[in-house]
Structures are given as C-alpha cells and as structure tokens.
Amino acid sequence: MSEETLAGFAAIIGAPNAGKSTLVNTLVGTKVSIVTHKVQTTRFPVRGVAMQGDAQIVLVDTPGIFAPRRRLDRAMVGSAWSGAEDADVICHVVDAPAEARLAAGEAGAQDKKAGEDVRRITEGLAERKTTAVLALNKVDQMDPPALLALADRFSKTGAYGDIFMVSASTGAGVEDLKGALAAAMPPGPFLYPPDQAADIPMRLMAAEITREKLYLRLHDELPYQAAVETENWEEGRGSARVHQVIYVERDSQKPIVLGKGGRTIKAIGQAAREEMTEAFGRKIHLFLHVKVREGWAEQRGFYRDVGLDFES
C-alpha cells in the first residue's frame, strides 16, 4: 500500500435498537452484523471493513449500551465502552424519531428506556472527552423542524464534534458520515485486504446467522435466553457440513424452537442455510439440534467463546 493510505477503527455505539447493525452493514456494503426487530441482538463486537478511497475503516459494531442487570448485560456494556475507548473515532447512533417522541411527551415505555440509555451515553462521552460524531438515524421518518431541533439539542451537550442525519435503511446521508469516519483514520497501511468485508471467524458468523433467523421466526414467543453454538465444521469438496446447537434455558422452551412436527426448526435451518451458502461462497449442509442448558448465560466458556469478559 502507498504511504498515503489511512486505516483505523471506528466504534459504532448506541442504545439497543438504534440501528447500529444496519448502519454497519450499509457502510460496509454487505451484511456483517445481524439485524432483527428485537433490541439487544449484538452480543459481541463485530468488525466490518469499509473502504473509502485510500482509507480503510474497521467498524466495531458494539453491543448496545444500557443499564446492566445481570452478568451478560454487564459484560456486553463493558465490551461496548472498551471498544469505544480503543477506537480512533466513535460514532454514536441515535434513534431520532424515538428521541423526538420523547421530547414531545409522546414516548412509550420503550422510548423512555432508550432515552435514558442515550443520556447515559452522551454523558459518558462528555466525561471521557473522546472524539465522537453523532448519527441521528431513521431521519426518513421525521419532519425537518423536529429533526433540526433535535440536532440543536445534542449539539449543546458538547459531546460531539459533528452531527450527521442519516437513514441506515435507505442509505440517505450515509456517504457523508462515511467520509467523516474515513477522514478520522490515522495514516498507515490497510489492516485487512481491501476486498475483505468482516473480521469474524466463520464458526461465529454462522452461529450469528442462525441466531438471527431464530429471533426473526419466533418473535415474542422466545425470550432472549437462547444461544447458538457451532459445534462442528467439516470442509468438503466445494461444501461444508455445519453442526450447530441451539441452547435454551428451560424445558418448556425446547418445543417452541422445534415447532409442531419440527416445522419451526426446519424453517430456521433453511433460512440460515441459504444465507450461509451466500455468505461463505459454498454449499452448506446445516444440522441443528436443540438442547436445554440451564444458566448458560452464567458459564465462563460462553463468554470466552464470544470474546466477552466473564468478570465484568
């Protein structure tokens, strides 16, 4: 690479369901982080690699920052702040419509909770005096006057060097944000090959793909007490045999995942297999099993496998 190249890390932080994963996927130009309608689905940092001219931006999609209640929560929040502090620039993603509803006194319980998380992050950024930009997301759902008022309010906090109005889902405003992140990268050689989209082991990415399909399929039937582990990966000639286990915490949750006559797990497996085949560029033979493991979220091995700190 030439001496003019830039390369560094941009941490994407925000409250759960702000649209961080969608923004990372849009910046990279391909899917590297799972996206569902449920909040708090990113459990560990996923590095997406975005190129902008002579700059390489390694995007760290952190777990949402929220008020932690249990060990897994504390580990995820700790991971998010750690990723932010180690980055060359921080991008705080905010659900703009939710903030506008909050300001207008029209917020529901979820908006209020998210608003508390946003305030916690803004205060944390101001205290740390770190380089941060604000991405007001989902602006396609807002009226211009309310959006400008929102931007003005955040500007007065002093926590942000710049504010961008974007829609991660439509791509509006994302190129301007990408340019700013690229400009914040320090001089240096590229950290990854220019055509590499993500830095995540295939086993872990495969587990995330299945976990996404699990959540999308079951909606509110299954709470967050579920994890997916890739137990075995066997490479063949132009294909791979992937064996995964879906862990639930209670016996009563197992039939929910299986579905009547095994229909639910079959549908989850089909959707996951199709995406894996496209993502990994080879035919995937996927085998799913469901096991009950009480208290999996309190086991040290789970944290080690996904790169979280068990002692948080």
C-alpha positions, 0 to 999 in steps of 0.5 A: 500500500502507498504511504498515503493510505489511512486505516483505523477503527471506528466504534459504532455505539448506541442504545439497543435498537438504534440501528447500529447493525444496519448502519454497519452493514450499509457502510460496509456494503454487505451484511456483517452484523445481524439485524432483527426487530428485537433490541439487544441482538449484538452480543459481541463486537463485530468488525466490518471493513469499509473502504473509502478511497485510500482509507480503510475503516474497521467498524466495531459494531458494539453491543448496545449500551444500557443499564446492566442487570445481570452478568451478560448485560454487564459484560456486553456494556463493558465490551461496548465502552472498551471498544469505544475507548480503543477506537480512533473515532466513535460514532454514536447512533441515535434513534431520532424519531424515538428521541423526538417522541420523547421530547414531545411527551409522546414516548412509550415505555420503550422510548423512555428506556432508550432515552435514558440509555442515550443520556447515559451515553452522551454523558459518558462521552462528555466525561471521557472527552473522546472524539465522537460524531453523532448519527441521528438515524431513521431521519426518513421518518421525521419532519425537518423542524423536529429533526433540526431541533433535535440536532440543536439539542445534542449539539449543546451537550458538547459531546460531539464534534459533528452531527450527521442525519442519516437513514441506515435503511435507505442509505440517505446521508450515509456517504457523508458520515462515511467520509467523516469516519474515513477522514478520522483514520490515522495514516498507515497501511490497510489492516485487512485486504481491501476486498475483505468485508468482516473480521469474524471467524466463520464458526461465529458468523454462522452461529450469528446467522442462525441466531438471527433467523431464530429471533426473526421466526419466533418473535415474542414467543422466545425470550432472549435466553437462547444461544447458538453454538457451532459445534462442528465444521467439516470442509468438503469438496466445494461444501461444508457440513455445519453442526450447530446447537441451539441452547435454551434455558428451560424445558418448556422452551425446547418445543417452541424452537422445534415447532409442531412436527419440527416445522419451526426448526426446519424453517430456521435451518433453511433460512440460515442455510441459504444465507450461509451458502451466500455468505461463505461462497459454498454449499452448506449442509446445516444440522441443528439440534436443540438442547436445554442448558440451564444458566448458560448465560452464567458459564465462563466458556460462553463468554470466552467463546464470544470474546466477552469478559466473564468478570465484568 
